[in-house]
């Protein structure tokens, strides 16, 4: 929930999250020399970083810069948890990976990059998907969590797991040219003020499909860099006790305007304490904003068979791509035509669909085509949509087509 903004000199500072680690070696003093010169940080701050154990969830757009800067700064132990593999479309923003890593597990690619940056740190690569069953074990032994994930069910799971563990939760989110950063903590030291968690600010997840994913709306790579770096800075402040945390405030970035602004937040008095962990918080969507599957679907194999029948002149079929026109130019199912979702939603293109002609809709992953299907069915058309979108088509029918 929103709260009144405090004057800057009245905002709470922080206290060191960890005690200082062992004395620095000669190699560490050489590597971190510029840190050691910083007033109020110095060798004690560097030893606290050395003792720190940080778990970064997601080695993607936000996790990439955060991981690299935390490694370069000398955080002693860095955990990287991700179950994904590197895709070519990741490389525009996920700077911890390179072209040679395509197809490689992200945690392994990230570990190699981290150790190239700083071989003095320890990396724990955890190639699993975070679930209610493994979350407590995954977080055990870490001082804080950096949340670079990209879907609502996992964000709520991370918030709840951190609440139960009593550890801080550095959170970031990015879409298009905009982003947000904050620090949540269910059990902060008294000097920080009352506990604020992700659920205080976002009590309920949005309706499935209401918020597009980066794969649908796009994201500027440099915005990820700005936000991931800000998340790394909050992590360093937590570990060492320097500066003022973004606690009780969400920092909002408008990258096109070049502006950061703070939005104060406070605990929600109606929020119920976390008692247990669940995977989807009652939201039936496992990843990245994908809504429940409508009943009127067609699989890639079924659509391929229909297209063969159409090409042989035995059936009539209209296949419509509801992505944006530039996406259709990048890659498309042969014989399909482009009608963007927005033109169906606002009704201007509905008359381009023949009432009696069988229709199959598709998009990138099935999110937009599911929405288009609901609009088209409501308008009285007979239609289905492609389960899994063109990505599933590529995986199951034509791997020669490029992914994006």
URZI-V186651 format. One record per pair of residues at least 24 apart in sequence whose C-alpha atoms are under 6 Angstrom apart, sorted by sequence separation. I is the first residue (numbers start at 1). J is the second residue. If there is no record, write none. Layout:
i,j
I,J
I,J
This chain:
i,j
50,74
52,76
53,77
54,78
55,79
56,80
57,81
58,82
144,168
145,169
146,170
147,171
359,383
360,384
361,385
362,386
365,389
50,75
51,76
53,78
360,385
364,389
21,47
49,75
50,76
355,381
363,389
364,390
365,391
20,47
21,48
362,389
20,48
19,48
21,50
21,51
64,94
64,95
61,93
64,96
61,94
60,94
159,198
175,214
319,359
321,361
323,363
317,358
318,359
319,360
320,361
321,362
322,363
176,218
317,359
319,361
321,363
176,219
79,123
83,127
175,219
176,220
76,121
77,122
78,123
79,124
80,125
81,126
82,127
83,128
72,118
77,123
80,126
81,127
82,128
83,129
183,246
182,246
183,247
200,267
182,250
200,268
181,250
181,251
180,251
196,267
180,252
179,252
179,253
178,253
213,288
178,254
178,255
290,367
177,255
209,289
208,289
209,291
208,291
63,148
62,148
297,384
298,385
299,386
54,142
296,384
297,385
298,386
299,387
53,142
54,143
56,145
297,386
298,387
53,143
54,144
55,145
56,146
57,147
58,148
297,387
57,148
58,149
300,393
153,280
93,221
92,221
151,287
151,288
132,277
132,278
132,279
131,279
65,225
62,224
66,228
61,224
65,228
66,229
65,229
62,228
66,232
12,192
48,240
45,240
1,200
1,201
17,238
18,239
17,239
16,239
16,240
16,241
15,241
14,241
13,244
5,264
3,264
2,264
3,265
2,265
3,266
1,265
2,266
1,266
1,268
89,404
